[in-house]
Amino acid sequence: MNKIAAINNTEHEINIKRYRYFLRKSLIVAEVSGVINLVFVSNEEILNLNKEYRNKDKTTDVLTFIIDENPFTADIIISYDWVLESYKTEKIKKEIYKLIIHSILHLKGIHHTYTKKSLLANREKMRELYVKVMKYIKNKKLED
């Protein structure tokens, strides 16, 4: 059973319920269980985390941290500023879904390098999981 928290640490209005729901369903499909925190932050906050934990002096879209293995506890940190700056308004929801899927793959131990081959393989795994999650959600809504 998953315990999920979704937190908005930004100045923006974010539909936290939507993303918590998507995360919950995605974790079920991906067979990941534990305590998962989904946190939306500013570019400044993600920059500080990236510097502190990855020694990278740049902003990024998403960071995934496994806090503990037993019980499994993890944080998914998304820069909402980064998403707003990178995508048109009509694409924001889907892009956040993709970032959540990307993080879930990391939680499952699926990582990538920045080679073309690795990025293509990771993109395919993301697409597969995304399609499975969307089918699962659609079927659940039909059952309700």
C-alpha positions in Angstrom: 0.0 0.0 0.0 1.3 3.4 -0.9 1.3 6.5 1.2 1.5 9.5 -1.1 1.9 13.2 -0.3 1.8 15.9 -2.9 3.1 19.3 -1.9 3.1 22.6 -3.7 6.1 24.7 -2.5 5.7 27.2 -5.3 3.8 30.5 -5.8 1.7 28.8 -8.6 -1.7 27.3 -8.3 -1.2 23.6 -9.1 -3.9 20.9 -9.2 -2.2 18.8 -6.6 -5.1 16.3 -6.5 -4.7 15.5 -10.2 -1.0 14.7 -9.9 -1.4 12.8 -6.6 -4.0 10.6 -8.4 -1.8 10.1 -11.4 1.2 9.2 -9.2 -1.0 6.7 -7.1 -2.2 4.9 -10.2 1.3 4.9 -11.8 2.8 3.4 -8.7 0.2 0.6 -8.8 0.9 -0.2 -12.5 4.7 0.0 -12.0 4.4 -2.2 -8.9 6.2 0.3 -6.6 5.1 0.6 -3.1 6.1 2.8 -0.2 6.0 6.3 1.0 6.3 8.7 -1.9 6.4 12.5 -1.7 5.7 14.5 -4.8 6.9 18.0 -4.3 6.6 20.9 -6.7 9.3 23.5 -6.3 10.8 26.6 -7.9 13.8 26.7 -10.2 15.8 28.2 -7.3 14.9 25.3 -5.0 15.7 22.6 -7.5 19.0 24.4 -8.4 20.0 24.2 -4.7 19.1 20.5 -4.5 20.9 19.8 -7.7 24.0 21.6 -6.4 23.9 19.9 -3.0 23.1 16.3 -4.0 24.4 16.0 -7.6 27.2 18.7 -7.7 25.5 20.2 -10.7 25.2 24.0 -10.9 22.1 24.1 -13.1 18.3 23.9 -12.9 16.6 20.7 -14.0 13.1 19.5 -14.5 12.9 16.6 -12.0 15.0 15.0 -9.3 14.3 11.6 -7.7 15.6 10.7 -4.3 15.3 7.3 -2.6 15.4 8.3 1.1 15.2 4.8 2.6 14.9 1.2 1.3 13.0 -0.2 4.3 10.3 1.0 4.5 10.7 2.3 0.9 10.6 6.1 1.0 11.2 8.5 -1.8 10.9 12.0 -3.0 10.0 13.2 -6.5 10.9 16.8 -6.9 9.5 18.7 -9.9 10.5 22.3 -10.8 7.1 23.8 -11.8 8.9 26.9 -13.0 11.0 24.8 -15.4 7.9 23.1 -16.8 6.1 26.5 -17.2 9.2 27.9 -19.0 9.7 24.8 -21.2 6.2 23.9 -22.4 3.0 25.6 -23.8 0.1 25.8 -21.3 -1.8 23.0 -23.0 1.1 20.6 -22.7 1.9 21.2 -19.0 -0.3 18.4 -17.5 1.1 15.7 -19.9 4.7 16.8 -19.3 4.3 16.6 -15.6 2.8 13.1 -16.1 5.9 12.2 -18.1 8.2 13.6 -15.3 6.4 11.4 -12.8 6.8 8.4 -15.0 10.5 9.2 -15.5 10.9 9.3 -11.7 9.1 6.1 -11.2 11.5 4.4 -13.6 14.3 5.7 -11.4 12.6 4.3 -8.3 12.5 0.9 -10.0 16.3 1.1 -10.6 16.0 2.0 -14.3 18.6 4.7 -14.9 20.0 6.3 -18.0 23.2 8.0 -19.2 23.1 10.9 -21.6 24.1 8.9 -24.6 21.7 8.8 -27.5 21.2 5.0 -27.1 20.4 5.3 -23.4 18.1 8.2 -23.8 16.2 6.4 -26.6 15.8 3.3 -24.5 14.7 5.3 -21.5 12.2 7.2 -23.7 10.7 3.9 -24.9 10.4 2.6 -21.3 8.7 5.8 -20.3 6.3 5.5 -23.2 5.4 1.9 -22.4 4.7 2.7 -18.7 2.8 5.9 -19.6 0.5 4.0 -22.0 -0.1 1.2 -19.4 -0.9 3.8 -16.7 -3.4 5.7 -19.0 -5.1 2.4 -19.9 -5.3 1.5 -16.2 -6.8 4.9 -15.4 -9.3 4.7 -18.2 -10.4 1.2 -17.2 -10.8 2.3 -13.5 -13.0 5.2 -14.6 -15.1 2.8 -16.7 -15.5 0.6 -13.6 -16.7 3.4 -11.4 
